[in-house]
Amino acid sequence: METGYKEIAGIRMYYEKQGKGQPLVLIHGGGSTIDSTWGRILPLLSPNFTTIAMELQAHGRTSDRDQPESFEQDADDVAGLLQSLGIGRAAIFGFSNGATTAMQIAIRHPSVAGKLVLAAGCYKRSGLPDGFFEGMANVTLEVMPESLRNAFLAVNPDQQALENVFEKDRQRMIHFKDIPDELLAQIDSPALIINNNLDVIKNGHALKMAELIPGSQLVIMPGTHGACIGSLESDDVDQEMIAFTAKIVKDFLQSDSR
């Protein structure tokens, strides 16, 4: 496995590259690290793909910049990392906030984005539960799942860095703006959209995404947020489900469809 840092637009971005085959970019969820989002499914992906996983601005081992987080900037950072690594085009697998970033890559950097896998992705505020944004106004670090807090501190033992990323993630969600339907409809990358039936993302929202992005497929799986990939914030760890997710991702990305 190749690990290292790249200077990208004012931050020092940590990445891990491993496996063999076509390149597959892995973009973690909010407040997460490579290990906390991908640790359980990555060993099932790397035999078939060259996986490139990174930690985004202020997350884990990646440094921060003196500006708010945004999905647009994250998209630019990932595109910059791929350019720095000499990777011209890659499939992109994003989870939760990472799926929103993946959509922004397809919109802002279409030459970079191959096929998309969007797990628990959100493009509109209405895709989240009623009261979600009002509740974000008063939440504190204690609401962050302990598993995510521990995973962050395991790779970056700076408590202030953890508090910083929580606050930046919180502010980003409070100020989240819808991606217009017409921009999703213009995405030229077929997408596999995955949602869990008890996810924080409404299943109807996932269906709407599948209807808007041309060439999309939709899979609804049992369980809570992150269960399909075994992300640490999910209590529904089922190795057979994780293996099934890895299989349908492999089949989708390696199929002859555009």
Backbone bond lengths (Angstrom), bond angles and torsions (degrees), N, CA, C in turn:
res aa  C-N    CA-C-N  psi(-1)  N-CA   C-N-CA  omega(-1)  CA-C   N-CA-C  phi
1 M - - - 1.469 - - 1.521 110.07 -
2 E 1.308 116.00 132.40 1.462 122.16 175.45 1.524 108.78 -92.79
3 T 1.319 116.99 127.29 1.454 121.47 176.03 1.518 108.75 -126.96
4 G 1.322 116.43 153.48 1.453 118.23 178.70 1.511 112.06 172.91
5 Y 1.308 114.36 -168.46 1.459 122.78 -179.23 1.521 109.06 -129.63
6 K 1.329 115.89 147.46 1.451 122.57 172.39 1.527 108.62 -129.49
7 E 1.322 115.06 140.10 1.471 120.33 175.37 1.526 107.79 -80.41
8 I 1.325 116.19 112.29 1.466 121.83 -175.42 1.524 108.77 -127.96
9 A 1.317 117.08 109.69 1.475 122.44 172.42 1.527 112.56 48.80
10 G 1.320 116.16 44.44 1.454 119.93 174.38 1.513 116.28 90.63
11 I 1.326 118.23 1.25 1.465 120.59 174.40 1.521 109.36 -122.89
12 R 1.312 114.40 157.47 1.466 121.08 176.04 1.525 106.75 -101.74
13 M 1.329 115.54 101.52 1.464 121.44 -170.08 1.529 110.87 -94.02
14 Y 1.344 114.82 126.74 1.458 121.81 177.43 1.522 109.51 -85.68
15 Y 1.353 115.91 139.77 1.461 120.07 178.25 1.526 110.18 -143.71
16 E 1.330 114.57 160.21 1.459 122.41 173.55 1.518 108.26 -133.57
17 K 1.307 116.09 134.71 1.468 121.98 -179.06 1.521 108.29 -128.85
18 Q 1.331 116.35 128.71 1.463 119.34 -178.85 1.517 110.17 -156.83
19 G 1.326 116.19 170.38 1.453 121.54 176.47 1.511 112.69 90.11
20 K 1.325 115.00 -166.19 1.461 121.59 -179.48 1.521 108.49 -149.51
21 G 1.322 115.79 155.50 1.458 120.65 -179.33 1.512 111.44 108.27
22 Q 1.335 115.91 -164.38 1.455 120.08 -177.02 1.525 110.42 -63.62
23 P 1.339 117.36 147.17 1.461 119.64 -177.48 1.521 112.64 -70.38
24 L 1.324 115.62 137.55 1.464 123.30 178.56 1.521 107.94 -133.35
25 V 1.320 116.19 115.65 1.459 122.51 -179.51 1.523 109.05 -87.75
26 L 1.335 116.87 134.11 1.461 122.68 -179.76 1.520 109.13 -115.46
27 I 1.343 116.96 121.22 1.464 121.89 -176.78 1.523 108.84 -117.82
28 H 1.322 115.86 116.77 1.458 122.53 -173.11 1.532 112.40 -72.52
29 G 1.328 115.54 173.06 1.457 122.21 177.96 1.518 112.23 -86.32
30 G 1.327 115.88 177.75 1.456 122.08 -178.72 1.518 112.35 -62.88
31 G 1.339 116.19 138.46 1.453 121.38 178.82 1.509 114.99 69.17
32 S 1.321 116.67 10.55 1.463 120.52 -170.14 1.521 111.70 -107.79
33 T 1.312 113.85 179.20 1.458 123.26 175.55 1.525 107.65 -128.67
34 I 1.329 115.44 175.94 1.463 118.46 175.18 1.524 109.86 -57.22
35 D 1.326 116.36 -48.22 1.460 119.94 -174.93 1.527 112.49 -66.80
36 S 1.333 117.44 -40.78 1.465 118.21 -174.23 1.522 112.30 -70.58
37 T 1.331 117.70 -31.46 1.468 119.35 176.79 1.517 111.75 -87.36
38 W 1.330 118.10 -44.25 1.468 120.98 -165.82 1.520 114.50 -109.82
39 G 1.330 118.27 -4.07 1.454 120.28 -171.37 1.514 115.16 -55.45
40 R 1.332 117.70 -33.46 1.473 120.14 -175.18 1.522 113.04 -88.89
41 I 1.334 117.60 -26.27 1.470 118.90 -177.11 1.523 112.21 -101.80
42 L 1.316 117.29 -21.06 1.463 120.10 -176.92 1.529 113.02 -57.30
43 P 1.331 119.96 -41.58 1.468 118.81 178.80 1.527 113.39 -62.25
44 L 1.330 117.14 -19.69 1.462 120.76 178.45 1.523 112.34 -89.11
45 L 1.327 117.07 -14.54 1.462 121.71 -179.90 1.524 112.81 -96.83
46 S 1.330 116.43 -37.51 1.466 119.72 -172.84 1.535 114.81 -64.47
47 P 1.350 121.31 -23.79 1.469 117.94 175.31 1.531 113.52 -67.54
48 N 1.334 116.75 -19.42 1.468 120.27 -175.40 1.520 114.10 -113.66
49 F 1.329 117.31 -12.07 1.451 121.67 -176.44 1.526 110.29 -139.87
50 T 1.324 115.40 153.35 1.457 120.01 165.53 1.516 106.63 -84.91
51 T 1.325 117.22 103.56 1.465 120.51 -175.72 1.522 110.10 -88.50
52 I 1.326 114.44 137.31 1.455 122.18 175.78 1.516 106.79 -122.97
53 A 1.322 116.28 106.70 1.464 121.81 179.70 1.520 108.46 -112.26
54 M 1.318 115.87 143.34 1.464 120.20 -179.59 1.518 109.48 -136.98
55 E 1.326 115.53 164.88 1.460 120.91 171.06 1.520 107.37 -109.84
56 L 1.315 115.62 126.42 1.455 122.37 -171.79 1.524 111.42 -76.74
57 Q 1.300 116.03 176.45 1.469 122.91 -178.30 1.528 112.00 -43.33
58 A 1.326 116.75 124.64 1.473 125.50 174.88 1.524 113.40 71.28
59 H 1.314 118.71 -0.25 1.462 121.94 -178.62 1.524 110.39 -95.99
60 G 1.328 116.10 134.77 1.451 120.83 172.88 1.514 112.81 56.36
61 R 1.326 115.85 -120.26 1.460 121.95 -174.89 1.525 113.60 -90.30
62 T 1.330 117.64 -2.27 1.462 121.02 -179.13 1.519 110.34 -88.27
63 S 1.321 116.13 139.23 1.468 120.77 -178.02 1.531 111.20 -74.21
64 D 1.308 115.33 171.41 1.464 122.74 -179.68 1.525 109.83 -104.51
65 R 1.308 116.39 166.87 1.462 122.56 171.02 1.521 108.32 -126.29
66 D 1.298 117.12 159.45 1.461 121.84 -175.88 1.516 110.60 -82.63
67 Q 1.316 115.11 62.10 1.466 121.68 174.70 1.522 107.67 -162.18
68 P 1.325 116.86 157.31 1.466 119.25 -179.15 1.523 111.76 -62.63
69 E 1.321 115.21 157.11 1.463 120.10 169.98 1.532 109.02 -70.67
70 S 1.318 115.08 150.00 1.459 119.87 169.51 1.523 108.04 -150.51
71 F 1.318 116.01 151.95 1.460 119.64 177.71 1.526 110.54 -66.19
72 E 1.322 116.51 -32.56 1.454 120.24 178.73 1.531 110.79 -65.42
73 Q 1.349 116.36 -44.54 1.465 119.32 179.24 1.517 110.95 -66.95
74 D 1.335 117.04 -39.73 1.464 119.06 176.26 1.523 110.51 -58.66
75 A 1.334 116.93 -41.39 1.463 120.81 178.92 1.524 110.52 -61.47
76 D 1.323 116.49 -43.54 1.465 120.37 178.51 1.521 110.87 -64.66
77 D 1.338 117.06 -38.29 1.467 120.82 179.76 1.523 110.97 -64.56
78 V 1.331 117.22 -44.02 1.468 119.89 179.96 1.524 110.04 -64.91
79 A 1.330 117.02 -42.91 1.463 120.02 177.47 1.525 110.38 -60.61
80 G 1.332 116.82 -39.64 1.453 120.78 178.05 1.519 112.42 -65.32
81 L 1.332 116.58 -38.98 1.459 120.43 177.31 1.524 110.55 -62.47
82 L 1.328 116.75 -45.39 1.464 119.85 -179.41 1.527 110.67 -61.63
83 Q 1.319 116.70 -41.41 1.461 119.89 177.18 1.528 110.60 -61.27
84 S 1.341 116.19 -42.72 1.455 120.84 -179.97 1.524 111.79 -63.60
85 L 1.328 116.93 -31.16 1.463 121.75 179.70 1.522 112.65 -87.82
86 G 1.331 116.96 -1.55 1.455 120.75 179.54 1.511 114.00 75.90
87 I 1.329 117.00 26.82 1.473 122.23 179.91 1.518 108.21 -105.53
88 G 1.319 116.93 115.55 1.451 120.50 -173.74 1.516 114.03 -82.61
89 R 1.310 117.49 -39.52 1.472 121.40 -176.36 1.522 108.08 -147.98
90 A 1.321 116.58 139.64 1.460 119.81 -175.70 1.519 109.98 -151.16
91 A 1.329 115.87 151.67 1.460 120.33 166.83 1.527 107.69 -69.42
92 I 1.329 115.74 151.27 1.458 120.33 -175.57 1.523 109.04 -130.52
93 F 1.324 116.06 127.11 1.462 123.59 179.59 1.529 106.43 -118.39
94 G 1.323 116.24 112.24 1.451 120.74 179.64 1.512 111.10 -118.66
95 F 1.324 115.40 142.47 1.464 121.45 177.45 1.516 109.90 -115.93
96 S 1.343 117.13 130.67 1.458 123.62 174.43 1.529 109.47 57.84
97 N 1.341 119.24 -122.34 1.462 119.74 176.35 1.524 111.42 -55.74
98 G 1.323 116.13 -31.67 1.461 119.76 177.52 1.514 112.75 -65.24
99 A 1.333 117.45 -29.55 1.464 120.08 176.44 1.527 110.66 -70.81
100 T 1.339 116.70 -36.94 1.464 119.80 175.39 1.520 109.85 -64.17
101 T 1.339 117.07 -41.32 1.462 120.72 175.40 1.520 110.85 -61.14
102 A 1.343 117.68 -40.37 1.465 120.76 179.34 1.532 111.04 -61.20
103 M 1.331 116.65 -40.43 1.469 119.11 176.88 1.525 110.69 -63.02
104 Q 1.320 116.68 -39.82 1.462 119.85 179.53 1.532 110.99 -66.84
105 I 1.321 118.01 -33.34 1.469 119.55 174.82 1.517 109.79 -63.13
106 A 1.338 117.01 -45.14 1.466 120.22 -179.72 1.527 111.48 -63.34
107 I 1.337 117.43 -31.65 1.467 121.64 179.83 1.520 110.73 -79.30
108 R 1.333 117.44 -45.69 1.463 121.86 -171.76 1.533 113.45 -89.83
109 H 1.337 115.78 -26.39 1.470 120.11 -176.53 1.532 109.14 -135.09
110 P 1.336 117.65 63.36 1.465 119.60 -173.73 1.523 114.18 -61.11
111 S 1.335 118.14 -26.19 1.464 119.56 179.69 1.527 111.73 -71.56
112 V 1.331 117.16 -18.60 1.466 122.36 -179.41 1.524 111.28 -86.27
113 A 1.337 116.23 -33.07 1.464 121.18 -168.41 1.521 111.79 -87.24
114 G 1.321 115.83 114.96 1.449 120.76 166.79 1.521 108.47 -83.86
115 K 1.305 117.73 -140.68 1.457 119.94 177.44 1.525 110.70 -65.43
116 L 1.338 115.30 152.46 1.456 121.93 -179.09 1.528 110.05 -113.65
117 V 1.325 115.55 141.35 1.463 121.72 166.40 1.522 105.90 -119.96
118 L 1.326 116.26 117.92 1.465 122.34 -173.73 1.523 108.60 -117.51
119 A 1.312 116.17 104.77 1.460 121.61 -179.45 1.522 109.05 -103.64
120 A 1.327 117.21 121.60 1.468 123.05 179.84 1.523 110.92 55.56
121 G 1.315 115.75 44.29 1.459 120.64 -179.19 1.513 112.58 -87.35
122 C 1.327 115.90 152.19 1.464 121.56 -179.36 1.518 108.96 -134.25
123 Y 1.324 116.45 131.21 1.460 119.46 175.99 1.529 112.34 -119.92
124 K 1.333 117.12 -8.75 1.460 121.29 178.32 1.523 110.21 -136.87
125 R 1.311 115.70 147.76 1.466 120.15 178.95 1.522 111.39 -58.96
126 S 1.326 116.62 -31.88 1.463 120.59 -178.56 1.518 112.30 -68.33
127 G 1.333 117.91 -11.25 1.460 120.41 178.47 1.511 113.59 -77.54
128 L 1.321 117.00 -11.11 1.466 122.14 179.50 1.527 110.15 -101.80
129 P 1.333 118.81 160.95 1.469 121.22 -174.42 1.528 112.36 -60.61
130 D 1.307 115.72 150.83 1.461 121.09 175.11 1.524 109.23 -57.34
131 G 1.317 116.76 133.81 1.455 121.62 179.88 1.518 114.31 87.79
132 F 1.333 117.51 -4.65 1.468 120.71 -177.24 1.523 111.25 -58.77
133 F 1.321 116.60 -48.95 1.467 119.52 -174.08 1.530 111.62 -72.99
134 E 1.310 116.70 -33.93 1.463 119.27 175.46 1.531 110.16 -64.64
135 G 1.327 116.12 -39.11 1.458 120.48 179.74 1.518 112.52 -66.95
136 M 1.339 117.56 -31.09 1.453 120.60 -179.63 1.525 112.42 -64.63
137 A 1.319 117.03 -21.70 1.466 120.26 -176.39 1.522 112.25 -64.08
138 N 1.337 117.72 -25.67 1.463 120.33 -172.73 1.524 114.47 -121.85
139 V 1.330 118.26 4.18 1.459 118.63 -176.04 1.527 110.68 -73.63
140 T 1.312 115.74 152.93 1.459 122.73 177.63 1.524 109.15 -121.23
141 L 1.314 115.57 173.92 1.460 121.43 -176.83 1.525 112.28 -56.18
142 E 1.319 117.10 -26.76 1.470 120.33 -177.08 1.533 112.22 -63.10
143 V 1.333 118.18 -22.05 1.464 119.25 179.68 1.525 111.79 -80.08
144 M 1.313 116.76 -14.62 1.463 119.49 177.66 1.524 108.46 -67.35
145 P 1.327 118.81 130.05 1.467 119.67 -178.86 1.529 112.01 -51.36
146 E 1.324 114.99 135.39 1.464 119.62 -177.75 1.524 111.41 -57.94
147 S 1.332 116.63 -34.31 1.468 119.73 -179.99 1.525 111.28 -62.19
148 L 1.342 116.85 -37.37 1.468 119.95 179.09 1.527 110.69 -72.81
149 R 1.337 116.14 -39.44 1.471 118.77 178.00 1.532 110.07 -61.46
150 N 1.315 116.57 -45.26 1.460 120.38 -178.83 1.526 111.51 -65.37
151 A 1.340 116.29 -38.98 1.470 119.88 -179.92 1.526 111.00 -65.92
152 F 1.339 116.77 -38.79 1.464 120.21 177.55 1.526 109.87 -63.40
153 L 1.317 116.27 -49.38 1.465 119.99 -176.76 1.524 112.15 -67.66
154 A 1.318 117.57 -22.42 1.465 120.27 178.12 1.524 111.35 -67.50
155 V 1.340 117.41 -30.45 1.466 119.86 -179.84 1.533 111.85 -105.11
156 N 1.327 116.71 -17.00 1.466 121.88 177.44 1.528 107.43 -145.99
157 P 1.338 118.31 94.86 1.468 121.39 -172.78 1.527 113.84 -78.16
158 D 1.303 117.71 26.51 1.461 122.83 -178.92 1.533 108.97 -95.94
159 Q 1.320 117.38 106.36 1.461 121.39 -178.05 1.528 111.28 -59.40
160 Q 1.326 117.32 -36.78 1.462 120.12 179.44 1.520 111.34 -65.59
161 A 1.335 117.36 -35.24 1.463 120.81 176.83 1.525 110.51 -64.76
162 L 1.332 117.02 -38.84 1.463 120.98 176.89 1.522 110.54 -64.10
163 E 1.329 117.04 -46.63 1.461 120.56 178.57 1.529 110.93 -61.98
164 N 1.326 116.17 -37.08 1.458 120.86 -179.94 1.526 111.68 -65.20
165 V 1.339 116.75 -46.73 1.465 118.33 -177.85 1.524 110.51 -67.47
166 F 1.335 117.27 -35.96 1.461 119.02 176.89 1.525 110.70 -60.79
167 E 1.329 116.61 -45.43 1.461 119.99 -178.17 1.523 111.11 -67.65
168 K 1.313 117.37 -39.50 1.468 119.08 179.14 1.530 111.08 -67.05
169 D 1.328 117.05 -40.83 1.467 120.11 176.04 1.526 110.63 -62.82
170 R 1.331 116.31 -42.13 1.469 120.92 -179.78 1.530 110.49 -61.33
171 Q 1.306 117.07 -46.57 1.454 120.60 -179.24 1.525 111.04 -64.85
172 R 1.313 116.78 -38.13 1.465 119.20 178.73 1.520 110.85 -62.08
173 M 1.326 117.29 -41.68 1.456 119.05 179.93 1.525 111.74 -70.77
174 I 1.322 117.27 -38.42 1.464 119.36 177.79 1.522 110.70 -57.81
175 H 1.325 116.48 -39.27 1.464 121.59 -175.46 1.531 112.80 -99.61
176 F 1.332 116.06 14.95 1.470 119.90 -178.65 1.526 111.35 -58.82
177 K 1.329 115.58 131.75 1.470 121.69 178.24 1.518 109.42 -112.89
178 D 1.325 115.27 141.00 1.456 120.96 179.22 1.524 111.20 -57.92
179 I 1.328 115.66 143.41 1.464 120.61 166.97 1.527 106.38 -86.36
180 P 1.316 119.09 123.81 1.471 120.06 -177.16 1.527 112.62 -58.88
181 D 1.317 115.97 143.21 1.465 121.04 179.36 1.518 111.82 -52.74
182 E 1.337 116.72 -39.46 1.462 119.41 -175.18 1.526 112.17 -65.98
183 L 1.343 117.04 -27.15 1.463 118.83 177.06 1.530 110.88 -72.87
184 L 1.338 117.23 -39.26 1.464 119.05 175.09 1.526 110.66 -62.77
185 A 1.331 115.75 -39.50 1.461 119.77 -178.80 1.525 112.23 -66.45
186 Q 1.325 117.13 -19.84 1.461 120.94 -179.86 1.531 112.57 -91.16
187 I 1.330 117.90 -5.55 1.462 120.30 179.49 1.524 109.53 -63.61
188 D 1.327 115.09 129.20 1.463 120.75 -175.74 1.529 111.66 -102.90
189 S 1.314 116.80 24.47 1.462 122.21 -179.90 1.520 108.46 -121.15
190 P 1.330 118.98 114.57 1.465 119.67 176.48 1.516 111.01 -55.82
191 A 1.318 116.19 144.70 1.465 120.15 -174.31 1.526 111.28 -126.12
192 L 1.321 114.67 139.72 1.461 122.18 166.26 1.518 105.78 -100.92
193 I 1.315 115.98 116.19 1.464 121.47 -176.62 1.526 107.98 -105.74
194 I 1.326 115.61 124.26 1.463 121.92 -176.84 1.523 108.75 -120.66
195 N 1.313 116.66 132.77 1.460 121.19 174.99 1.521 108.69 -138.26
196 N 1.317 116.18 150.54 1.464 120.15 171.47 1.519 108.63 -94.27
197 N 1.321 116.71 144.69 1.461 118.95 -172.34 1.527 113.20 -66.81
198 L 1.340 117.92 -21.18 1.465 121.95 176.30 1.529 111.20 -107.62
199 D 1.316 115.56 24.65 1.457 121.41 -176.27 1.516 111.31 -70.45
200 V 1.338 115.12 160.06 1.465 119.81 171.68 1.524 110.10 -67.12
201 I 1.317 117.70 -26.15 1.463 122.11 175.45 1.528 108.61 -83.02
202 K 1.340 115.29 129.71 1.466 119.57 -179.31 1.525 110.19 -65.81
203 N 1.330 115.88 139.22 1.462 119.66 -179.92 1.527 112.03 -63.85
204 G 1.317 116.90 -33.39 1.462 119.82 176.16 1.518 112.29 -63.80
205 H 1.321 116.32 -31.78 1.462 121.36 177.15 1.529 110.20 -67.54
206 A 1.332 116.47 -43.00 1.464 120.25 176.75 1.521 110.69 -61.77
207 L 1.331 116.81 -40.09 1.460 120.57 177.84 1.522 111.09 -62.48
208 K 1.330 116.86 -42.09 1.458 120.39 179.37 1.522 110.91 -62.85
209 M 1.319 117.72 -40.23 1.461 121.02 176.42 1.522 110.56 -59.69
210 A 1.324 116.26 -43.25 1.462 120.51 -179.63 1.523 111.32 -65.08
211 E 1.311 116.48 -32.38 1.461 119.92 177.86 1.525 112.03 -73.03
212 L 1.321 116.79 -31.64 1.462 120.79 -175.60 1.528 113.63 -83.66
213 I 1.329 118.07 -42.50 1.463 120.53 -176.16 1.524 108.70 -81.30
214 P 1.332 118.42 116.80 1.465 120.47 -176.67 1.524 112.17 -58.45
215 G 1.332 115.77 140.49 1.458 121.20 176.67 1.505 114.50 74.20
216 S 1.333 117.56 26.00 1.458 120.59 -175.46 1.519 112.85 -90.45
217 Q 1.322 114.82 155.68 1.453 123.48 170.79 1.524 107.73 -125.50
218 L 1.319 116.61 148.51 1.459 121.94 -177.64 1.517 110.23 -125.71
219 V 1.336 115.95 133.49 1.459 122.12 175.06 1.528 108.05 -129.24
220 I 1.336 116.95 125.84 1.471 122.15 173.17 1.525 107.34 -107.24
221 M 1.330 115.25 123.34 1.459 120.71 -177.38 1.524 110.02 -116.23
222 P 1.316 118.42 157.77 1.461 120.04 179.43 1.526 111.39 -71.50
223 G 1.347 115.01 151.82 1.452 118.81 172.69 1.511 114.03 116.70
224 T 1.315 114.64 -177.98 1.454 122.72 -175.74 1.533 110.25 -98.17
225 H 1.331 115.04 -178.33 1.460 123.26 -177.31 1.530 111.30 -53.53
226 G 1.326 115.92 119.66 1.451 120.97 177.98 1.507 115.87 88.82
227 A 1.335 118.14 -5.76 1.463 120.05 -176.60 1.524 111.93 -62.06
228 C 1.322 117.33 -34.76 1.467 120.62 -175.52 1.524 112.60 -63.79
229 I 1.342 117.80 -27.34 1.468 120.27 -179.73 1.527 112.12 -112.05
230 G 1.324 117.36 -3.22 1.453 120.70 -179.19 1.513 113.49 76.68
231 S 1.339 116.80 27.51 1.465 119.88 177.07 1.524 110.07 -59.41
232 L 1.329 117.00 146.03 1.465 120.35 -170.45 1.523 113.98 -62.77
233 E 1.346 118.68 -25.22 1.462 118.54 -178.45 1.519 112.89 -74.38
234 S 1.327 117.57 -9.25 1.457 120.71 178.35 1.522 110.64 -92.07
235 D 1.323 116.35 136.88 1.466 121.37 174.96 1.525 111.73 -89.58
236 D 1.347 116.06 -4.95 1.472 120.64 -176.26 1.524 110.72 -94.32
237 V 1.316 116.74 62.80 1.461 119.84 -178.05 1.528 109.02 -80.99
238 D 1.324 115.01 116.30 1.464 121.94 -179.06 1.529 106.26 -136.22
239 Q 1.319 116.58 108.14 1.462 120.27 -175.52 1.523 112.04 -61.39
240 E 1.327 117.16 -32.16 1.461 119.25 178.96 1.526 110.65 -67.98
241 M 1.346 117.20 -37.70 1.454 119.85 177.37 1.529 110.89 -66.91
242 I 1.330 116.36 -41.94 1.466 119.78 178.74 1.526 109.65 -62.03
243 A 1.329 116.86 -42.13 1.464 120.80 178.61 1.526 110.90 -64.63
244 F 1.332 116.99 -37.69 1.465 120.43 177.55 1.530 110.37 -64.33
245 T 1.333 116.64 -43.07 1.461 119.81 177.67 1.523 110.40 -59.78
246 A 1.330 116.95 -45.75 1.463 120.01 179.00 1.527 111.25 -59.27
247 K 1.331 116.63 -37.85 1.464 120.31 -179.52 1.521 111.60 -67.99
248 I 1.337 117.34 -45.69 1.463 117.53 -177.18 1.526 110.50 -70.44
249 V 1.331 117.52 -30.85 1.465 119.97 174.61 1.523 109.65 -64.78
250 K 1.323 117.19 -47.65 1.467 121.62 178.38 1.519 110.68 -58.26
251 D 1.329 117.46 -48.02 1.461 120.82 -177.89 1.524 111.32 -62.45
252 F 1.338 116.46 -41.43 1.457 120.16 179.78 1.526 111.42 -65.97
253 L 1.312 116.47 -46.21 1.473 119.16 -174.92 1.527 111.72 -72.09
254 Q 1.333 117.06 -29.26 1.467 119.51 -177.30 1.511 112.89 -95.57
255 S 1.333 117.50 -0.04 1.453 119.74 179.37 1.529 109.94 -72.77
256 D 1.313 116.05 164.56 1.463 121.38 -178.69 1.522 112.97 -81.85
257 S 1.333 117.03 -4.10 1.470 118.96 -179.03 1.514 108.78 -63.32
258 R 1.305 116.26 152.13 1.469 122.65 -174.40 1.519 111.84 -55.00
